[in-house]
Amino acid sequence: MPMPPLALVTGGAGFLGSHLCERLLEAGWRVLALDDFSTGDARNVQHLSSHARFQLMRADVTQPLPPQAEQAERLYNLACPASPAHYQRSPVQTTLTSVLGTWQLLSLAERSGARVFQASTSEVYGDPQEHPQSESYRGHVNPIGPRACYDEGKRCAETLCFAYHLERKVPVRIARLFNTYGPRLRPGDGRVVSNFIVQALRGEPLTVYGSGRQTRSFCYVDDTIEAMWRLMDADVEGPLNIGNPIEHTVLELARLVLELTKSRSRIEHRALPADDPHRRCPDLSRVQRHLQWTPRVSLADGLRETIAYFENELVTS
């Protein structure tokens, strides 16, 4: 019986990476998950540790990859802190992870013929002046601001992907992800969904930055993983937006979290951080055309699942 194909997942112990590892194993792949545990957590994949086709290794993607990676037929690059609280603490490492880490995987793919999936971000649009944001929009990014290590790191990673594709024929797929949320987000990681849920469950004030009228589009993790899965198999060039096209203000999110948690926490306003986007919403025309995908999970239903996860986490932590 032939050995199942191998997929490499960098950032495999992270929020999104752990869900992807599950999906790959369910589909019959062998999975090599790499993580430096700067923001990932081995507990996210602890339930996979006894699986015969799963291996977790500590590794920094800015350094040479382990020899086992040479066997991988698919390379999923999810290695990079995604919350401002994390990436702004280590801006040099964040930039290097996006740029050198992507280069490491592209170099491997050039040698092996593997296909590369690059997890990019809606942050490449910066504080957008186009709404909703289509993939052709070039963005409005401050290259030296406090968010630049992440924004520009991801933009450069996309540049590298297409340079390798055009010059060296490496097959690449790029997803620009918009505010994915769900179980396995980390408490206190600075992302608005996890912040609000943890604060509500603890009875602490929900911290809303600025007026709260700024908008985000929240996509539940199961929907994001499904779109990523389809994109890796699709014959499509150019980045695709993956997210939910329904906009919510931050204040609307805060009030919904309070309602679903039955919390009596109050809402507390603080100064808006520099370069914080005022509106964020994906144009899904291309992804619907190429992948026949649209998100299915409502914000209320996704929040219920996420709240249940955090209720258990806060009890056991």
VOBA-1610 file (N, C-alpha, C; in pm, whole numbers, padded with zeros to 5 digits, always signed):
BEGIN
Met+00085-00120+00000Met+00000+00000+00000Met+00088+00124+00000Pro+00068+00219-00094Pro+00155+00337-00101Pro+00140+00425+00022Met+00249+00494+00056Met+00245+00585+00171Met+00166+00709+00133Pro+00080+00759+00223Pro+00004+00881+00192Pro+00097+00999+00168Pro+00054+01094+00088Pro+00138+01212+00062Pro+00155+01296+00188Leu+00264+01373+00190Leu+00298+01455+00307Leu+00267+01602+00280Ala+00205+01666+00378Ala+00183+01811+00376Ala+00262+01873+00489Leu+00329+01983+00462Leu+00400+02060+00562Leu+00315+02180+00601Val+00294+02200+00731Val+00218+02315+00779Val+00306+02394+00874Thr+00354+02510+00832Thr+00429+02595+00924Thr+00329+02676+01005Gly+00361+02698+01133Gly+00262+02755+01223Gly+00154+02654+01257Gly+00190+02526+01254Gly+00092+02418+01268Gly+00030+02405+01405Ala+00091+02465+01508Ala+00033+02461+01642Ala-00042+02589+01675Gly-00059+02674+01575Gly-00132+02798+01597Gly-00282+02780+01582Phe-00354+02888+01596Phe-00500+02886+01585Phe-00545+02827+01452Leu-00508+02891+01343Leu-00552+02844+01213Leu-00481+02715+01171Gly-00351+02707+01201Gly-00273+02590+01162Gly-00326+02460+01220Ser-00369+02464+01346Ser-00419+02342+01410Ser-00546+02292+01343His-00633+02384+01303His-00755+02343+01231His-00721+02287+01093Leu-00621+02344+01027Leu-00580+02292+00897Leu-00521+02152+00911Cys-00440+02130+01014Cys-00383+01997+01037Cys-00494+01892+01050Glu-00599+01925+01125Glu-00712+01834+01139Glu-00772+01800+01002Arg-00793+01902+00921Arg-00856+01881+00790Arg-00769+01793+00701Leu-00639+01816+00703Leu-00548+01735+00623Leu-00549+01589+00668Leu-00546+01565+00797Leu-00550+01428+00848Leu-00681+01359+00811Glu-00791+01430+00821Glu-00920+01374+00783Glu-00923+01333+00636Ala-00848+01405+00553Ala-00844+01377+00410Ala-00739+01272+00373Gly-00668+01218+00473Gly-00575+01109+00447Gly-00430+01148+00427Trp-00396+01275+00448Trp-00259+01319+00433Trp-00175+01283+00556Arg-00045+01269+00536Arg+00049+01277+00647Arg+00079+01425+00670Val+00098+01464+00794Val+00116+01605+00826Val+00242+01624+00910Leu+00331+01711+00864Leu+00445+01757+00942Leu+00417+01901+00981Ala+00391+01925+01109Ala+00360+02058+01159Ala+00485+02118+01224Leu+00522+02236+01178Leu+00636+02308+01236Leu+00586+02431+01309Asp+00645+02459+01425Asp+00606+02578+01501Asp+00720+02615+01594Asp+00745+02745+01609Asp+00848+02787+01705Asp+00787+02819+01841Phe+00654+02809+01852Phe+00579+02828+01977Phe+00591+02969+02034Ser+00625+03064+01948Ser+00624+03203+01995Ser+00480+03249+02019Thr+00389+03204+01934Thr+00246+03230+01956Thr+00162+03103+01947Gly+00217+02998+01888Gly+00146+02871+01882Gly+00148+02801+02017Asp+00064+02698+02031Asp+00050+02627+02158Asp+00034+02479+02128Ala+00122+02398+02183Ala+00116+02253+02159Ala-00018+02193+02201Arg-00087+02258+02294Arg-00218+02205+02335Arg-00319+02209+02222Asn-00298+02298+02124Asn-00390+02305+02011Asn-00391+02178+01927Val-00280+02105+01930Val-00271+01981+01851Val-00245+01860+01939Gln-00265+01876+02069Gln-00241+01765+02161Gln-00327+01644+02126His-00451+01669+02082His-00541+01560+02047His-00497+01487+01921Leu-00400+01543+01848Leu-00348+01479+01727Leu-00217+01406+01752Ser-00161+01420+01871Ser-00025+01372+01898Ser-00011+01221+01881Ser-00116+01145+01904Ser-00109+00999+01892Ser-00144+00951+01752His-00177+01043+01663His-00216+01005+01527His-00093+00957+01452Ala-00104+00844+01385Ala+00010+00782+01317Ala+00063+00868+01203Arg-00020+00955+01147Arg+00023+01035+01032Arg+00054+01180+01069Phe+00071+01207+01199Phe+00096+01344+01243Phe+00228+01355+01317Gln+00306+01458+01285Gln+00431+01486+01356Gln+00442+01635+01380Leu+00475+01672+01503Leu+00495+01811+01541Leu+00641+01833+01576Met+00702+01936+01517Met+00842+01968+01544Met+00856+02115+01577Arg+00945+02145+01673Arg+00979+02284+01700Arg+01078+02331+01594Ala+01045+02439+01525Ala+01132+02490+01420Ala+01100+02636+01393Asp+01202+02711+01356Asp+01190+02851+01318Asp+01202+02857+01166Val+01099+02907+01098Val+01101+02904+00951Val+01204+02996+00890Thr+01261+03086+00969Thr+01368+03170+00915Thr+01499+03094+00906Gln+01504+02974+00966Gln+01622+02889+00963Gln+01599+02773+00865Pro+01707+02700+00826Pro+01688+02588+00734Pro+01583+02490+00786Leu+01501+02441+00696Leu+01392+02352+00732Leu+01445+02211+00757Pro+01377+02131+00838Pro+01423+01995+00866Pro+01422+01908+00741Pro+01506+01806+00734Pro+01515+01722+00613Pro+01382+01659+00573Gln+01296+01627+00671Gln+01167+01564+00639Gln+01082+01650+00547Ala+01104+01782+00553Ala+01023+01873+00473Ala+01042+01853+00323Glu+01157+01799+00284Glu+01186+01778+00142Glu+01087+01682+00077Gln+01021+01600+00156Gln+00928+01501+00101Gln+00788+01557+00079Ala+00762+01676+00128Ala+00626+01730+00126Ala+00583+01768-00016Glu+00460+01733-00049Glu+00403+01768-00178Glu+00325+01899-00173Arg+00282+01936-00052Arg+00212+02062-00034Arg+00269+02135+00086Leu+00291+02264+00068Leu+00351+02346+00172Leu+00253+02458+00208Tyr+00208+02457+00332Tyr+00115+02559+00380Tyr+00191+02652+00474Asn+00206+02778+00434Asn+00283+02872+00515Asn+00189+02959+00599Leu+00173+02920+00725Leu+00089+02994+00819Leu+00171+03050+00934Ala+00302+03053+00919Ala+00390+03093+01029Ala+00405+03244+01033Cys+00341+03308+01128Cys+00360+03450+01154Cys+00261+03493+01260Pro+00304+03570+01361Pro+00206+03625+01456Pro+00102+03706+01381Ala-00025+03692+01420Ala-00133+03759+01347Ala-00204+03866+01429Ser-00172+03877+01556Ser-00239+03978+01637Ser-00142+04093+01666Pro-00191+04218+01663Pro-00102+04332+01687Pro-00024+04323+01817Ala-00086+04271+01922Ala-00017+04263+02051Ala+00109+04178+02040His+00106+04075+01955His+00222+03988+01941His+00323+04043+01842Tyr+00276+04081+01722Tyr+00376+04119+01622Tyr+00441+04254+01651Gln+00373+04341+01726Gln+00435+04469+01758Gln+00540+04457+01869Arg+00535+04348+01944Arg+00641+04324+02044Arg+00771+04279+01980Ser+00761+04216+01863Ser+00880+04162+01796Ser+00878+04199+01648Pro+00889+04327+01615Pro+00873+04367+01475Pro+00981+04312+01382Val+01104+04298+01430Val+01210+04245+01344Val+01181+04099+01312Gln+01153+04019+01415Gln+01127+03877+01393Gln+01001+03857+01309Thr+00900+03941+01329Thr+00778+03930+01250Thr+00807+03952+01102Thr+00884+04056+01072Thr+00919+04083+00932Thr+01000+03969+00873Leu+01098+03921+00948Leu+01182+03811+00898Leu+01100+03684+00878Thr+01007+03658+00969Thr+00924+03538+00955Thr+00844+03543+00825Ser+00785+03658+00795Ser+00708+03670+00671Ser+00796+03660+00547Val+00911+03725+00550Val+00993+03732+00428Val+01086+03612+00416Leu+01172+03590+00517Leu+01265+03477+00508Leu+01192+03343+00516Gly+01087+03337+00599Gly+01012+03213+00608Gly+00949+03175+00476Thr+00889+03273+00409Thr+00830+03246+00278Thr+00937+03206+00177Trp+01051+03275+00182Trp+01161+03239+00092Trp+01208+03095+00115Gln+01216+03053+00241Gln+01257+02915+00270Gln+01162+02816+00204Leu+01031+02840+00216Leu+00935+02747+00159Leu+00936+02750+00006Leu+00951+02869-00051Leu+00957+02878-00197Leu+01082+02811-00252Ser+01193+02824-00181Ser+01316+02756-00224Ser+01298+02605-00218Leu+01232+02557-00112Leu+01204+02414-00101Leu+01114+02370-00216Ala+01012+02447-00246Ala+00919+02411-00353Ala+00988+02408-00489Glu+01083+02500-00509Glu+01157+02500-00636Glu+01235+02371-00653Arg+01292+02321-00543Arg+01368+02196-00549Arg+01277+02075-00566Ser+01165+02075-00498Ser+01084+01953-00487Ser+00964+01947-00581Gly+00924+02064-00634Gly+00804+02066-00718Gly+00675+02077-00640Ala+00683+02103-00509Ala+00564+02114-00426Ala+00487+02242-00457Arg+00359+02241-00422Arg+00274+02359-00434Arg+00275+02434-00301Val+00279+02567-00306Val+00288+02650-00187Val+00156+02725-00165Phe+00106+02718-00043Phe-00007+02800-00001Phe+00046+02907+00093Gln+00025+03034+00057Gln+00069+03145+00139Gln-00051+03209+00207Ala-00053+03206+00340Ala-00158+03274+00416Ala-00120+03421+00426Ser-00183+03501+00342Ser-00166+03646+00349Ser-00280+03703+00431Thr-00307+03830+00418Thr-00396+03895+00512Thr-00463+04016+00450Ser-00578+04052+00502Ser-00644+04176+00463Ser-00562+04298+00503Glu-00465+04279+00591Glu-00380+04391+00634Glu-00296+04446+00519Val-00283+04370+00409Val-00209+04426+00294Val-00281+04546+00235Tyr-00410+04563+00268Tyr-00486+04679+00221Tyr-00469+04800+00313Gly-00407+04780+00431Gly-00386+04890+00523Gly-00518+04948+00572Asp-00522+05082+00582Asp-00646+05154+00615Asp-00708+05191+00481Pro-00794+05106+00427Pro-00828+05115+00284Pro-00911+05237+00248Gln-00885+05288+00128Gln-00962+05397+00072Gln-01061+05347-00034Glu-01058+05216-00059Glu-01156+05150-00145Glu-01241+05059-00058His-01372+05055-00086His-01460+04973-00003His-01575+04919-00087Pro-01603+04787-00079Pro-01521+04684-00015Pro-01388+04666-00089Gln-01298+04591-00032Gln-01165+04578-00090Gln-01161+04460-00190Ser-01125+04491-00313Ser-01105+04387-00414Ser-00956+04355-00424Glu-00925+04241-00483Glu-00786+04198-00492Glu-00701+04290-00579Ser-00766+04368-00665Ser-00691+04461-00751Ser-00651+04589-00678Tyr-00711+04613-00560Tyr-00679+04734-00484Tyr-00537+04722-00427Arg-00457+04825-00444Arg-00315+04818-00407Arg-00287+04858-00263Gly-00388+04906-00194Gly-00371+04929-00051Gly-00330+05070-00014His-00339+05096+00116His-00307+05227+00174His-00235+05198+00306Val-00107+05167+00295Val-00028+05115+00407Val+00081+05213+00445Asn+00099+05232+00575Asn+00211+05312+00625Asn+00332+05219+00640Pro+00436+05236+00557Pro+00547+05140+00557Pro+00638+05151+00679Ile+00621+05256+00761Ile+00707+05268+00880Ile+00624+05281+01007Gly+00497+05251+01000Gly+00411+05261+01117Gly+00421+05139+01209Pro+00348+05139+01320Pro+00358+05029+01417Pro+00305+04896+01366Arg+00224+04899+01259Arg+00171+04775+01203Arg+00251+04728+01081Ala+00351+04806+01042Ala+00419+04780+00915Ala+00493+04647+00912Cys+00545+04603+01025Cys+00619+04477+01026Cys+00532+04362+00976Tyr+00404+04368+01007Tyr+00310+04265+00963Tyr+00256+04297+00823Asp+00206+04420+00806Asp+00147+04458+00678Asp+00247+04444+00564Glu+00363+04508+00580Glu+00462+04507+00473Glu+00532+04372+00461Gly+00546+04302+00573Gly+00602+04167+00566Gly+00517+04076+00479Lys+00387+04084+00497Lys+00296+04001+00416Lys+00291+04048+00271Arg+00300+04178+00249Arg+00303+04228+00111Arg+00429+04179+00039Cys+00542+04183+00109Cys+00666+04134+00048Cys+00660+03984+00024Ala+00596+03911+00115Ala+00581+03766+00097Ala+00501+03736-00031Glu+00397+03814-00056Glu+00321+03796-00180Glu+00410+03824-00301Thr+00492+03929-00292Thr+00583+03961-00402Thr+00677+03845-00430Leu+00733+03788-00325Leu+00823+03674-00342Leu+00752+03556-00407Cys+00629+03530-00363Cys+00554+03417-00419Cys+00538+03432-00570Phe+00500+03552-00614Phe+00478+03569-00757Phe+00608+03581-00835Ala+00714+03629-00771Ala+00844+03628-00837Ala+00890+03485-00863Tyr+00873+03398-00763Tyr+00910+03257-00782Tyr+00820+03190-00885His+00694+03228-00886His+00602+03169-00983His+00638+03211-01126Leu+00663+03340-01146Leu+00689+03390-01280Leu+00827+03350-01331Glu+00927+03359-01244Glu+01064+03332-01289Glu+01101+03185-01283Arg+01049+03114-01182Arg+01096+02978-01157Arg+00984+02874-01160Lys+00865+02916-01200Lys+00752+02826-01224Lys+00706+02751-01100Val+00726+02809-00982Val+00677+02746-00859Val+00527+02770-00849Pro+00447+02665-00831Pro+00302+02685-00817Pro+00267+02742-00680Val+00197+02855-00679Val+00163+02922-00554Val+00014+02953-00549Arg-00040+02954-00429Arg-00177+02995-00403Arg-00173+03094-00286Ile-00240+03207-00299Ile-00235+03310-00195Ile-00376+03344-00150Ala-00398+03340-00019Ala-00526+03377+00040Ala-00508+03500+00127Arg-00587+03603+00101Arg-00588+03720+00188Arg-00703+03702+00288Leu-00667+03669+00410Leu-00764+03630+00512Leu-00814+03752+00589Phe-00945+03758+00610Phe-01010+03868+00681Phe-01063+03819+00815Asn-01000+03858+00924Asn-01052+03843+01060Asn-01117+03706+01086Thr-01036+03603+01076Thr-01085+03470+01112Thr-01091+03458+01265Tyr-01195+03393+01314Tyr-01210+03373+01458Tyr-01266+03234+01485Gly-01259+03190+01609Gly-01315+03061+01646Gly-01238+03000+01761Pro-01271+02876+01797Pro-01199+02807+01903Pro-01049+02799+01875Arg-00971+02809+01981Arg-00825+02805+01983Arg-00759+02940+01962Leu-00837+03046+01947Leu-00776+03177+01966Leu-00720+03182+02107Arg-00614+03260+02126Arg-00553+03267+02258Arg-00612+03381+02341Pro-00640+03355+02467Pro-00687+03465+02554Pro-00582+03576+02558Gly-00628+03700+02549Gly-00537+03812+02560Gly-00443+03831+02444Asp-00477+03775+02326Asp-00383+03788+02214Asp-00400+03921+02140Gly-00493+04005+02184Gly-00509+04136+02123Gly-00609+04141+02010Arg-00662+04026+01968Arg-00764+04028+01864Arg-00900+04058+01927Val-00981+04131+01853Val-01101+04188+01914Val-01199+04081+01962Val-01215+03972+01889Val-01312+03870+01931Val-01269+03805+02061Ser-01144+03760+02068Ser-01098+03695+02191Ser-01093+03794+02306Asn-01052+03918+02280Asn-01051+04020+02385Asn-01189+04037+02447Phe-01289+04059+02362Phe-01424+04085+02412Phe-01480+03965+02489Ile-01460+03846+02436Ile-01516+03727+02501Ile-01454+03706+02638Val-01322+03714+02646Val-01254+03693+02774Val-01294+03801+02874Gln-01298+03925+02830Gln-01337+04034+02920Gln-01480+04014+02970Ala-01571+03975+02881Ala-01710+03955+02921Ala-01723+03840+03021Leu-01653+03731+02996Leu-01662+03615+03085Leu-01601+03645+03222Arg-01503+03732+03225Arg-01439+03768+03353Arg-01507+03886+03422Gly-01609+03943+03357Gly-01677+04057+03417Gly-01598+04186+03410Glu-01499+04192+03321Glu-01417+04311+03304Glu-01476+04401+03196Pro-01443+04529+03196Pro-01492+04618+03090Pro-01444+04572+02953Leu-01531+04582+02854Leu-01492+04553+02716Leu-01426+04677+02658Thr-01301+04664+02618Thr-01226+04780+02571Thr-01251+04801+02422Val-01318+04911+02391Val-01346+04950+02254Val-01255+05069+02221Tyr-01176+05053+02115Tyr-01082+05160+02079Tyr-01149+05257+01982Gly-01134+05385+02013Gly-01199+05488+01932Gly-01349+05489+01958Ser-01425+05531+01858Ser-01571+05543+01873Ser-01640+05407+01870Gly-01573+05307+01813Gly-01637+05176+01795Gly-01715+05167+01667Arg-01718+05275+01589Arg-01791+05272+01462Arg-01709+05212+01347Gln-01579+05186+01373Gln-01500+05120+01270Gln-01554+04978+01247Thr-01544+04931+01124Thr-01606+04802+01090Thr-01502+04694+01064Arg-01545+04571+01088Arg-01468+04451+01055Arg-01565+04348+00997Ser-01510+04249+00929Ser-01589+04140+00872Ser-01532+04010+00928Phe-01610+03941+01009Phe-01561+03827+01086Phe-01600+03696+01018Cys-01500+03611+00995Cys-01522+03484+00926Cys-01488+03369+01021Tyr-01584+03279+01042Tyr-01563+03167+01134Tyr-01460+03071+01076Val-01382+03011+01162Val-01266+02932+01120Val-01303+02817+01026Asp-01416+02751+01048Asp-01454+02640+00960Asp-01475+02688+00817Asp-01533+02806+00801Asp-01552+02862+00667Asp-01417+02896+00604Thr-01328+02955+00682Thr-01195+02990+00630Thr-01120+02866+00585Ile-01120+02761+00665Ile-01049+02638+00629Ile-01106+02577+00501Glu-01238+02579+00487Glu-01300+02525+00365Glu-01253+02602+00242Ala-01246+02734+00251Ala-01200+02814+00138Ala-01053+02788+00108Met-00972+02777+00213Met-00830+02746+00193Met-00813+02612+00122Trp-00893+02515+00164Trp-00885+02381+00105Trp-00917+02385-00044Arg-01023+02457-00078Arg-01061+02466-00219Arg-00956+02542-00300Leu-00899+02646-00240Leu-00801+02726-00312Leu-00676+02645-00345Met-00631+02562-00252Met-00510+02483-00279Met-00530+02389-00398Asp-00652+02343-00419Asp-00681+02252-00530Asp-00718+02325-00659Ala-00744+02454-00651Ala-00797+02527-00766Ala-00687+02567-00863Asp-00726+02588-00987Asp-00636+02637-01090Asp-00662+02786-01107Val-00600+02864-01019Val-00626+03007-01019Val-00497+03081-00985Glu-00472+03189-01059Glu-00357+03274-01030Glu-00404+03402-00962Gly-00315+03458-00884Gly-00347+03582-00814Gly-00409+03555-00679Pro-00395+03649-00586Pro-00450+03631-00452Pro-00602+03633-00453Leu-00662+03563-00357Leu-00807+03564-00339Leu-00840+03610-00198Asn-00939+03698-00186Asn-00992+03735-00055Asn-01071+03619+00003Ile-01048+03590+00131Ile-01127+03491+00203Ile-01177+03556+00330Gly-01305+03573+00340Gly-01363+03638+00457Gly-01514+03641+00445Asn-01577+03712+00535Asn-01722+03724+00536Asn-01759+03865+00489Pro-01849+03878+00393Pro-01879+04010+00338Pro-01976+04093+00422Ile-02020+04039+00536Ile-02113+04113+00622Ile-02033+04196+00721Glu-02048+04327+00714Glu-01976+04419+00802Glu-02046+04434+00937His-01967+04444+01041His-02019+04476+01174His-01929+04584+01234Thr-01989+04680+01303Thr-01905+04773+01377Thr-01850+04702+01501Val-01743+04757+01554Val-01685+04700+01674Val-01783+04710+01791Leu-01860+04817+01795Leu-01961+04830+01900Leu-02070+04723+01888Glu-02110+04693+01766Glu-02208+04586+01746Glu-02154+04453+01795Leu-02027+04426+01766Leu-01967+04302+01814Leu-01965+04299+01966Ala-01926+04408+02029Ala-01920+04413+02175Ala-02057+04384+02236Arg-02160+04446+02181Arg-02295+04426+02236Arg-02344+04285+02214Leu-02309+04224+02101Leu-02349+04085+02075Leu-02279+03990+02170Val-02151+04013+02196Val-02078+03930+02293Val-02141+03942+02432Leu-02175+04063+02472Leu-02240+04081+02603Leu-02373+04006+02609Glu-02447+04012+02502Glu-02577+03942+02498Glu-02558+03791+02507Leu-02465+03736+02428Leu-02448+03590+02423Leu-02384+03534+02550Thr-02301+03613+02617Thr-02237+03567+02741Thr-02322+03599+02864Lys-02428+03680+02842Lys-02511+03728+02955Lys-02426+03801+03061Ser-02326+03871+03011Ser-02234+03942+03099Ser-02289+04079+03133Arg-02256+04126+03251Arg-02293+04262+03294Arg-02177+04359+03279Ser-02074+04318+03207Ser-01961+04408+03184Ser-02006+04533+03110Arg-01937+04643+03136Arg-01967+04766+03065Arg-01867+04782+02950Ile-01897+04875+02863Ile-01810+04905+02750Ile-01726+05029+02785Glu-01596+05017+02766Glu-01504+05125+02801Glu-01428+05167+02675His-01433+05295+02643His-01367+05346+02523His-01225+05392+02555Arg-01134+05360+02463Arg-00995+05405+02475Arg-00950+05465+02343Ala-00834+05530+02344Ala-00783+05597+02224Ala-00758+05495+02113Leu-00788+05535+01991Leu-00767+05448+01875Leu-00618+05437+01845Pro-00565+05314+01830Pro-00423+05299+01797Pro-00389+05358+01660Ala-00263+05391+01641Ala-00217+05446+01514Ala-00239+05348+01400Asp-00284+05399+01286Asp-00301+05323+01162Asp-00408+05214+01171Asp-00494+05220+01272Asp-00599+05121+01283Asp-00700+05142+01170Pro-00733+05037+01092Pro-00824+05055+00978Pro-00964+05097+01021His-01026+05187+00945His-01160+05234+00978His-01268+05144+00920Arg-01243+05087+00803Arg-01341+04995+00744Arg-01265+04878+00684Arg-01324+04761+00698Arg-01259+04641+00645Arg-01367+04542+00603Cys-01375+04514+00473Cys-01476+04423+00421Cys-01428+04369+00287Pro-01432+04238+00266Pro-01381+04181+00140Pro-01483+04185+00028Asp-01435+04213-00092Asp-01511+04186-00213Asp-01485+04039-00248Leu-01588+03958-00249Leu-01573+03813-00269Leu-01605+03769-00412Ser-01611+03863-00506Ser-01649+03828-00644Ser-01558+03720-00702Arg-01427+03736-00684Arg-01333+03641-00746Arg-01338+03505-00677Val-01344+03503-00545Val-01344+03374-00477Val-01474+03298-00505Gln-01584+03368-00517Gln-01710+03301-00550Gln-01707+03247-00692Arg-01644+03321-00781Arg-01634+03276-00920Arg-01539+03156-00935His-01425+03161-00867His-01323+03056-00885His-01345+02934-00795Leu-01396+02955-00676Leu-01406+02845-00579Leu-01549+02805-00549Gln-01647+02881-00597Gln-01788+02857-00564Gln-01805+02844-00412Trp-01743+02937-00343Trp-01743+02935-00196Trp-01805+03062-00143Thr-01882+03049-00038Thr-01929+03163+00038Thr-01942+03120+00183Pro-01911+03205+00279Pro-01918+03163+00420Pro-02061+03131+00460Arg-02075+03031+00550Arg-02208+02984+00591Arg-02241+03014+00736Val-02141+03028+00820Val-02165+03040+00965Val-02191+03185+01000Ser-02305+03212+01064Ser-02338+03347+01106Ser-02248+03390+01221Leu-02237+03520+01241Leu-02154+03570+01350Leu-02206+03520+01485Ala-02336+03521+01506Ala-02390+03475+01634Ala-02358+03329+01658Asp-02375+03244+01556Asp-02346+03101+01574Asp-02197+03077+01597Gly-02113+03147+01522Gly-01969+03132+01541Gly-01925+03179+01678Leu-01983+03288+01725Leu-01948+03338+01858Leu-01991+03240+01967Arg-02106+03176+01949Arg-02149+03077+02050Arg-02046+02965+02064Glu-01995+02917+01952Glu-01892+02811+01957Glu-01764+02863+02022Thr-01728+02985+01989Thr-01605+03043+02043Thr-01618+03072+02191Ile-01733+03120+02234Ile-01758+03146+02376Ile-01752+03017+02455Ala-01812+02911+02402Ala-01808+02782+02471Ala-01664+02734+02490Tyr-01582+02756+02389Tyr-01440+02719+02400Tyr-01371+02798+02511Phe-01392+02929+02514Phe-01327+03012+02614Phe-01380+02986+02755Glu-01507+02954+02766Glu-01560+02918+02898Glu-01485+02798+02954Asn-01459+02700+02873Asn-01383+02583+02916Asn-01238+02618+02944Glu-01177+02701+02859Glu-01039+02740+02877Glu-01017+02815+03008Leu-01107+02907+03039Leu-01090+02987+03159Leu-01113+02906+03285Val-01193+02801+03277Val-01215+02712+03392Val-01092+02626+03418Thr-01031+02575+03308Thr-00921+02479+03323Thr-00784+02545+03331Ser-00776+02674+03298Ser-00642+02739+03299Ser-00603+02783+03438
//
